[in-house]
């Protein structure tokens, strides 16, 4: 997969993920997440698995807690025919006005049913990002 194509595919995945969350489409949103997902770097959690993510999303969607989710500053790390890894700035605005902005590294993988799903997400601390030259958008 070319870098350009990988970026287009990943950015479409991000758009679809943000739209499914804003529409409170739990099944559609979780259909984009692998049952094998592992989320690292979230304060207060060693890691987050699929079941924990599902419960959190269900709670947030049922209680209309998310106003919007947006992504910017896409940076492709690597791409193969079956996997895309990238970093992006994730911005989540709550209906109560809270703002959570964090740099995340995501890995999407084509699973056995030929669907591209998130298999890993890692919240990056600023030192990780600087060390890996992933804050090129910031000057």
N, C-alpha and C positions, 0 to 999 in steps of 0.2 A: 504494500500500500504506500503510495507516495505521501510525503509529509503534508502536502496541500489537501489531499483527499482525507487523510487522518484528521486534520484540523477541522475540515467541514463536517465529518461524521461526528466528532466529539462535540463540536459546538451545537450541532443539531440535537444531540443527546442532552446537552445542558439546557437548551431551550425547552425540549419536551419535559425534562424533569421539573423545571421551574413552572411550566404551564400546568402540569398535572398537580403540583402542590397548590398553586393558586386556585385551581378549580376544585380542590379538596377531593380529587379522584384517587382514593387510597389504593384501589386495586391496580389502576393504571400506573401510579407512581411506584408501587412496590414491584410491579412487573418489570421495572427497569433496574431493579436491584437483585443481585445474585443471592441465592440462598446461602452461598459460601462467603458473603461479604464480611469484611473485617474493617472496622473503623478504629483508628488509633489517634492518640493525641488530644482527645476530648477531656478537658479537666473533670476530675471526679470519676472517670471510668478507666479501667485497664484497657478494655476494648469493647466495642459494640458489635453485636452480631445481628443477623437478620431479624430474629424474634424481638429483640430489644428495639430495633429501628422501627419495626412494624407497630409495636405498641406505642412508641413515641409519636409516630406520624398519626396514628388513629386518634390519639388524645389531642394532638394539635389541630387536626382537621375537624374533629367533632366539636371542638371548642372555639373554632375560628380564630386561632392564635397567630396565624401567619398572614401578614398583609401582602408581602411580596418577597420573591427570591430573585436575585440577579447575579450574573457572573460577568467578570471583565478581566482583562489582562491575560488571556490565554497564552500558555507557553508549552509547546509540545516537547516532551522529554524523549519519548521513543514510540515507534509504531512498527508493528508487524502485520501480517494478514489477519491475525486473530486477537491482537491486543493493542490498546492505545494507552499510553501513560502521559499525563500532562499535569501542569499546575495551573491554578486559576484562583482569582480572588472571588470569594463567595460572600454575598451580602444578603442577609436575611433581616427583614423589617417585620417586627411583630405588630399586631393590631393595637397593642398598648404603647406603641412608640419606641420600644427597645430596638436597638440596632446591634447586630452581631456581624462583624466583618472579619474574615479570616482567610489566610492563604492556605489552600488545600492542594494536595497531590492526589489525583484520582487515577485509578487503573480500570479501564473498561476491557472486557474480554468477551469474545464471541463464544457462547455456550453451545452445548450439543444440539439445541433446537435452532441454532443459527441466529439467535438474538444476542445483541450486544448489551451486556449488563455490567453494572458497577461491581467489581470484586474486592476493591480495596480503596479506602480513602484515609488519608493521613493529614491531620491538621499540622501545618508547619509552624514552628516557632521562628521568629525573625532571624536568628542565627543560622538555622538550617537553610532558610531561603537565601540569605546573603552568601553563605558558603557555596551553595549550588548555583549562584548567579541567577536566581529566579525572580529577583525584584527589579528586573531591567526596566520595568515601567515606572519605577520610582526613581527620582533623581535626587 
